[in-house]
Amino acid sequence: MITKPNQICLRCVMDTSAKDIHFDKNGICNYCSDLLASSHRLFSITPTERESELAKFVAKVIKEGRGKRYDCVIGVSGGVDSSWALVKALNLGLRPLAVHMDNGWNSELSQNNIANLVRGLGVDLYTHVIDWQEYRRLMQAFFDANVVDVELLYDNAMQAVNYRQAAANDVNFILSGMNTSSEGLRMPPDWSWFKYDRCNIKSIAYRFGRVKINSFPAIGTLERIWHEVIRKRRWISFLDYFDYNKLEAMEYLQNNLGYKPYPYKHYESIFTRFYQGYILPTKFGVDKRRVHLSSLIISGQLSRENALRNLESIPYPSIEDLEEDKTYFLKKMGWTRLQLDEYLARPAIPHSYYRSERRLYDGLNNLYTRAPYFLWSK
C-alpha cells in the first residue's frame, strides 16, 4: 500500500495522520481553512455585537424558564470549559442545574473540582452513576471490537443524561462548555464516530459478550430528534457568546473556586487521558492534541511554535504518570500487560463494520435541512 509522505500544515499543526487532509499551494490545510470560513463571524464580531446577542439569548432563557425551578441545564465534567460555562451562567442571573455523568473513571482531581465548584457557586448537582460492572463490560466489548472511538460510550451517555434532565425539569436549554475558540476544528472522520449511534453501541455490546444495557442511558437518532425538533430543546455552545480565553478562565477558577488544572484537554477522566494519551497514538496513530492545539492557534490563544514544542513530548506530563495510569487501567479492567499488548497489536476495525444508525441520521438530517423552515419552527 502506498502511503502519503508526512506533511504538516504551515498555519496550524494538523498533519497527514488525518486521512482526508489536503493542502493548498501555500501549504495550508483544509481543516483550519474550513474553521476560519465557518467561524468568520464569530472571530470578527465586535464586542458591542457580542454583548447584544448575549443579552438577547439570556433574556430568552429567563423568559422561557419563568416559574420553573431551573431555566437551563449545564453538564459539568470537572474541566475548565464546563466549569466556566456554569460560572458565566450564574453571573448573568440564570438558574442552572448542574449535571454530571459518572462512568467510574473520574479522577480524584475532577471530583474535587466539581465539589468545589457546586459548593462555591451554590448550585444544585444531579449525578447519574452508571453501574461499574455494566460499563466495564461495555468497554470490554468495544476493545474486543477494535473500534477507534471507545469514548463513544461516555459521550453518548453524557448527552443522554443532559437531554433527559432537561426533559425531567421542563427546561429548553442545555448550555455546553463546547466552544469554537478551543475546540472548533472538526475531528477527522476516522478519529471518532457518530455520537448518537445507540445502534452501534448495542450491536457491539451484543456481539462481544451479549452485554445487557440497564443503567447505561444510551441515546439514539430518534430520541435526539424528539428532543431537538419536536420538543425544541436546544444544545447551545454557550461560551461562543463570550470572548472566551481558556487561560484567563482557568486563572479565575483557580483563584476563586479552588480549581486544579489538568495538563491536557479532557484529562479530568483517568480513562480519557489514558485513551487519548496512549491507546489512540499507539494503536490508531491518532494524536488528538493536534485538533485541540490547532483550534487554539486559529483563535489566537496559542502560537504555532509553542504548539509544535508541545507535540515534541508525549501526551503525558511524564513517563512515570503514564505508567501509573497504565497500572490503574489494567487493574480496573482486570487485564494483564500481555492482554494490553495483544489488544494494541490487533488491526483497527471501522465502526461501520457493525450495525449503525449513521445512515438513518444522515438521511433525516438531509431531509431536515431541505424542508421548508415553517415545517419545523412551529
C-alpha positions as CSV (number, residue, x, y, z in Angstrom):
1,M,0.0,0.0,0.0
2,I,1.3,3.5,-0.9
3,T,1.3,5.9,2.0
4,K,1.4,9.7,1.7
5,P,4.6,11.3,3.0
6,N,4.0,13.1,6.2
7,Q,3.1,16.8,5.8
8,I,2.1,19.3,8.4
9,C,0.1,22.4,7.9
10,L,2.0,25.7,7.9
11,R,-0.7,27.6,9.7
12,C,-1.9,25.1,12.3
13,V,-0.5,21.7,13.4
14,M,-2.8,19.2,11.6
15,D,-0.9,16.7,9.5
16,T,-1.4,13.7,7.2
17,S,-2.4,11.5,10.1
18,A,-5.8,12.9,9.2
19,K,-6.6,10.8,6.1
20,D,-8.9,13.4,4.4
21,I,-6.5,16.3,4.9
22,H,-5.3,18.3,1.8
23,F,-3.2,21.3,1.4
24,D,-3.4,24.4,-0.9
25,K,-0.4,25.7,-2.9
26,N,0.8,27.6,0.2
27,G,0.8,24.5,2.4
28,I,-2.3,25.5,4.3
29,C,-4.7,22.6,5.2
30,N,-8.4,22.3,4.7
31,Y,-9.0,21.8,8.4
32,C,-8.0,25.3,9.6
33,S,-9.3,26.9,6.4
34,D,-12.7,25.4,6.9
35,L,-12.7,26.6,10.6
36,L,-11.9,30.1,9.5
37,A,-14.6,30.1,6.8
38,S,-17.3,28.7,9.1
39,S,-16.5,30.8,12.1
40,H,-15.5,34.0,10.4
41,R,-18.3,36.0,12.0
42,L,-17.5,34.6,15.5
43,F,-13.9,35.6,15.2
44,S,-14.7,39.1,13.8
45,I,-17.7,40.1,15.8
46,T,-17.4,43.4,17.7
47,P,-17.7,43.5,21.5
48,T,-20.9,45.5,21.2
49,E,-22.5,42.9,18.8
50,R,-21.4,40.1,21.1
51,E,-22.9,41.8,24.2
52,S,-26.2,42.4,22.3
53,E,-26.5,38.8,21.2
54,L,-25.7,37.5,24.7
55,A,-28.3,39.8,26.3
56,K,-31.0,38.6,23.8
57,F,-30.1,35.0,24.5
58,V,-30.1,35.4,28.3
59,A,-33.4,37.2,28.2
60,K,-34.9,34.3,26.1
61,V,-33.6,31.7,28.6
62,I,-35.0,33.6,31.6
63,K,-38.4,34.2,29.9
64,E,-38.9,30.5,28.9
65,G,-37.7,29.4,32.4
66,R,-40.1,31.7,34.3
67,G,-41.9,29.8,37.1
68,K,-39.6,26.8,36.9
69,R,-37.0,25.7,39.4
70,Y,-34.3,25.8,36.7
71,D,-34.1,27.6,33.4
72,C,-31.2,25.7,31.9
73,V,-29.1,22.6,32.3
74,I,-25.3,22.6,32.3
75,G,-23.2,19.4,32.0
76,V,-20.1,19.5,34.2
77,S,-17.1,17.3,33.9
78,G,-14.6,19.0,36.2
79,G,-12.9,20.5,33.1
80,V,-12.3,24.2,32.5
81,D,-14.8,24.8,29.8
82,S,-17.9,23.3,31.5
83,S,-16.9,24.9,34.8
84,W,-16.6,28.3,33.2
85,A,-19.9,27.9,31.5
86,L,-21.5,27.4,34.9
87,V,-19.8,30.5,36.3
88,K,-20.8,32.7,33.5
89,A,-24.4,31.5,33.6
90,L,-24.7,32.3,37.3
91,N,-23.1,35.7,36.7
92,L,-25.8,36.5,34.2
93,G,-28.6,35.7,36.5
94,L,-29.5,32.2,35.1
95,R,-30.6,29.4,37.3
96,P,-28.8,26.3,36.1
97,L,-29.0,22.7,37.2
98,A,-25.5,21.2,37.1
99,V,-25.5,17.7,35.6
100,H,-22.7,15.1,35.8
101,M,-22.4,11.6,34.4
102,D,-20.2,9.3,36.4
103,N,-18.9,6.3,34.5
104,G,-16.4,5.2,37.2
105,W,-13.3,6.8,35.7
106,N,-13.4,10.2,37.4
107,S,-10.0,11.3,38.7
108,E,-9.8,12.5,42.3
109,L,-8.9,15.9,40.9
110,S,-12.1,16.1,38.8
111,Q,-14.2,15.0,41.7
112,N,-12.7,17.7,43.9
113,N,-13.1,20.3,41.2
114,I,-16.8,19.5,40.8
115,A,-17.3,19.5,44.5
116,N,-15.6,22.9,45.0
117,L,-17.5,24.3,42.0
118,V,-21.0,23.5,43.1
119,R,-20.3,24.3,46.7
120,G,-18.6,27.6,45.9
121,L,-21.4,28.6,43.5
122,G,-24.3,27.2,45.5
123,V,-25.9,25.3,42.6
124,D,-27.8,22.0,42.6
125,L,-26.0,19.0,41.2
126,Y,-27.6,15.9,39.6
127,T,-25.2,12.9,39.1
128,H,-26.1,9.9,37.1
129,V,-24.0,6.9,38.1
130,I,-23.6,4.0,35.7
131,D,-23.1,0.6,37.3
132,W,-19.4,0.0,37.0
133,Q,-19.6,-3.7,36.1
134,E,-22.0,-2.9,33.3
135,Y,-19.8,-0.1,32.0
136,R,-16.7,-2.3,32.2
137,R,-18.4,-5.0,30.1
138,L,-19.4,-2.4,27.6
139,M,-15.8,-1.1,27.4
140,Q,-14.5,-4.6,27.0
141,A,-16.9,-5.2,24.1
142,F,-15.6,-2.0,22.4
143,F,-12.0,-3.2,23.0
144,D,-12.8,-6.6,21.5
145,A,-14.4,-4.9,18.5
146,N,-11.2,-2.9,17.9
147,V,-13.1,0.3,17.0
148,V,-11.4,3.6,17.4
149,D,-14.0,5.5,19.5
150,V,-14.2,3.8,22.9
151,E,-15.2,7.2,24.2
152,L,-18.4,6.9,22.2
153,L,-19.7,5.3,25.3
154,Y,-19.1,8.2,27.6
155,D,-20.1,10.9,25.0
156,N,-23.4,9.2,24.2
157,A,-24.3,8.6,27.9
158,M,-23.4,12.2,28.8
159,Q,-25.6,13.6,26.1
160,A,-28.5,11.3,27.1
161,V,-28.3,12.3,30.7
162,N,-28.3,16.0,29.9
163,Y,-31.3,15.7,27.5
164,R,-33.3,13.7,29.9
165,Q,-32.6,16.0,32.8
166,A,-33.7,18.9,30.6
167,A,-36.9,17.0,29.9
168,A,-37.4,16.0,33.5
169,N,-37.2,19.6,34.6
170,D,-39.1,21.0,31.6
171,V,-36.0,23.0,30.5
172,N,-35.4,24.1,26.9
173,F,-31.7,25.0,27.0
174,I,-28.7,22.8,27.6
175,L,-25.7,25.1,27.9
176,S,-22.5,23.4,26.9
177,G,-18.9,24.2,27.6
178,M,-18.1,23.3,23.9
179,N,-16.7,26.3,22.1
180,T,-15.1,27.3,18.8
181,S,-12.1,29.0,20.4
182,S,-10.6,25.9,22.0
183,E,-12.3,23.0,20.0
184,G,-13.7,24.5,16.8
185,L,-11.6,22.4,14.5
186,R,-13.6,19.4,13.3
187,M,-12.4,15.9,14.3
188,P,-11.1,13.8,11.4
189,P,-13.8,11.3,10.5
190,D,-11.5,8.3,11.1
191,W,-10.6,9.5,14.6
192,S,-14.0,9.2,16.2
193,W,-17.6,8.1,15.5
194,F,-21.1,9.5,15.3
195,K,-22.1,10.2,18.9
196,Y,-25.8,9.4,18.8
197,D,-25.3,5.9,17.5
198,R,-27.2,3.8,20.0
199,C,-27.5,1.1,17.4
200,N,-23.7,0.8,17.1
201,I,-23.3,0.6,20.9
202,K,-26.0,-2.1,21.2
203,S,-24.6,-4.1,18.3
204,I,-21.1,-4.2,19.7
205,A,-22.4,-4.9,23.2
206,Y,-24.4,-7.9,22.0
207,R,-21.8,-9.3,19.6
208,F,-19.0,-9.2,22.2
209,G,-20.4,-10.6,25.4
210,R,-24.1,-10.1,25.0
211,V,-23.9,-7.2,27.4
212,K,-27.3,-6.1,28.8
213,I,-27.8,-2.4,29.0
214,N,-29.6,-1.3,32.1
215,S,-28.0,1.7,33.9
216,F,-26.3,3.0,30.7
217,P,-28.5,5.8,29.3
218,A,-28.0,5.2,25.6
219,I,-29.5,7.8,23.2
220,G,-30.1,7.3,19.5
221,T,-31.1,9.4,16.5
222,L,-34.8,9.3,17.0
223,E,-34.6,10.4,20.6
224,R,-32.4,13.2,19.7
225,I,-34.8,14.4,17.0
226,W,-37.6,14.2,19.6
227,H,-35.7,16.5,22.0
228,E,-34.3,18.9,19.3
229,V,-37.0,19.1,16.7
230,I,-40.3,18.1,18.4
231,R,-39.7,19.5,21.9
232,K,-37.3,22.3,20.9
233,R,-34.7,21.5,23.5
234,R,-31.5,23.2,22.3
235,W,-27.9,22.3,22.9
236,I,-26.1,25.6,23.0
237,S,-22.3,26.2,22.6
238,F,-22.7,28.8,25.4
239,L,-19.1,30.0,25.5
240,D,-19.3,31.2,21.9
241,Y,-21.3,34.1,23.3
242,F,-18.1,35.3,25.0
243,D,-14.6,36.3,24.1
244,Y,-13.5,33.1,25.7
245,N,-9.9,32.9,26.8
246,K,-9.1,29.5,28.4
247,L,-6.1,30.7,30.4
248,E,-8.0,33.6,31.9
249,A,-10.9,31.3,32.8
250,M,-8.5,28.8,34.4
251,E,-6.9,31.6,36.4
252,Y,-10.2,32.8,37.7
253,L,-11.3,29.3,38.7
254,Q,-8.0,28.6,40.5
255,N,-8.1,31.9,42.4
256,N,-11.8,31.8,43.4
257,L,-13.1,28.2,43.4
258,G,-10.2,26.0,44.3
259,Y,-9.8,24.7,40.8
260,K,-6.9,22.4,40.0
261,P,-5.9,22.3,36.3
262,Y,-5.1,19.3,34.1
263,P,-2.1,19.0,31.7
264,Y,-4.2,18.5,28.6
265,K,-7.8,18.9,27.4
266,H,-10.3,16.3,28.7
267,Y,-7.8,14.8,31.1
268,E,-10.3,15.0,34.0
269,S,-11.1,11.3,33.3
270,I,-8.4,8.8,34.0
271,F,-9.5,6.7,31.1
272,T,-9.8,9.6,28.7
273,R,-6.2,10.7,29.4
274,F,-5.0,7.1,29.0
275,Y,-7.1,6.6,25.9
276,Q,-6.1,9.9,24.3
277,G,-2.5,9.9,25.6
278,Y,-1.6,6.2,25.0
279,I,-4.2,4.0,23.3
280,L,-5.0,6.3,20.4
281,P,-1.4,7.1,19.4
282,T,-0.2,3.6,19.9
283,K,-2.9,1.5,18.3
284,F,-4.5,4.0,15.9
285,G,-1.8,6.6,15.2
286,V,-4.0,9.4,16.4
287,D,-2.9,12.4,18.5
288,K,-5.9,14.4,19.3
289,R,-3.7,17.2,20.7
290,R,-3.3,18.3,17.0
291,V,-7.0,19.2,16.8
292,H,-7.2,21.0,20.2
293,L,-3.9,22.9,19.7
294,S,-4.8,23.9,16.1
295,S,-8.1,25.4,17.4
296,L,-6.2,27.5,19.9
297,I,-3.8,28.6,17.2
298,I,-6.6,29.7,14.9
299,S,-8.4,31.6,17.7
300,G,-5.2,33.4,18.6
301,Q,-4.7,31.9,22.0
302,L,-1.5,29.9,21.2
303,S,1.4,30.3,18.8
304,R,2.1,27.6,16.3
305,E,5.7,27.5,17.6
306,N,4.5,26.7,21.1
307,A,2.1,24.1,19.8
308,L,4.9,22.3,17.9
309,R,7.0,22.3,21.0
310,N,4.1,20.8,22.9
311,L,3.8,18.0,20.3
312,E,7.5,17.1,20.7
313,S,6.7,15.5,24.0
314,I,4.5,12.5,24.8
315,P,0.8,13.3,25.6
316,Y,1.6,12.9,29.4
317,P,3.3,15.0,32.0
318,S,5.9,12.2,32.4
319,I,6.6,8.6,31.7
320,E,6.0,7.9,35.4
321,D,2.5,9.4,35.1
322,L,1.8,7.2,32.0
323,E,3.0,4.1,33.8
324,E,0.8,4.9,36.9
325,D,-2.3,5.3,34.7
326,K,-1.4,2.1,32.8
327,T,-1.2,0.1,36.0
328,Y,-4.5,1.7,37.2
329,F,-6.2,0.8,33.8
330,L,-5.0,-2.8,33.9
331,K,-6.2,-3.3,37.5
332,K,-9.6,-1.6,36.9
333,M,-10.3,-3.5,33.7
334,G,-8.9,-6.8,35.0
335,W,-6.3,-7.1,32.3
336,T,-2.7,-8.3,32.2
337,R,0.0,-6.4,30.4
338,L,0.1,-9.2,27.8
339,Q,-3.6,-8.6,27.1
340,L,-3.0,-4.9,26.7
341,D,-0.1,-5.6,24.3
342,E,-2.3,-8.1,22.3
343,Y,-5.1,-5.5,22.0
344,L,-2.7,-2.8,20.8
345,A,-1.3,-5.1,18.2
346,R,-4.6,-6.1,16.6
347,P,-5.7,-4.2,13.5
348,A,-8.4,-1.5,13.8
349,I,-11.9,-2.3,12.6
350,P,-14.2,0.6,11.5
351,H,-17.4,1.3,13.4
352,S,-19.3,0.8,10.2
353,Y,-18.4,-2.9,10.2
354,Y,-21.0,-3.3,12.9
355,R,-24.7,-2.2,12.8
356,S,-25.2,1.5,12.9
357,E,-27.8,4.2,12.5
358,R,-25.4,6.6,10.8
359,R,-27.2,6.4,7.5
360,L,-30.6,7.0,9.2
361,Y,-29.2,10.1,10.9
362,D,-27.6,11.4,7.7
363,G,-30.9,10.8,5.8
364,L,-33.1,12.5,8.3
365,N,-30.6,15.4,8.7
366,N,-30.6,15.9,5.0
367,L,-34.4,15.9,5.0
368,Y,-34.5,18.4,7.9
369,T,-32.1,20.9,6.2
370,R,-34.0,20.7,2.9
371,A,-37.5,21.0,4.3
372,P,-39.2,24.5,4.4
373,Y,-38.5,26.2,7.7
374,F,-42.1,26.6,8.7
375,L,-42.5,22.8,9.0
376,W,-40.0,22.7,11.9
377,S,-40.4,26.1,13.5
378,K,-44.0,25.8,14.9
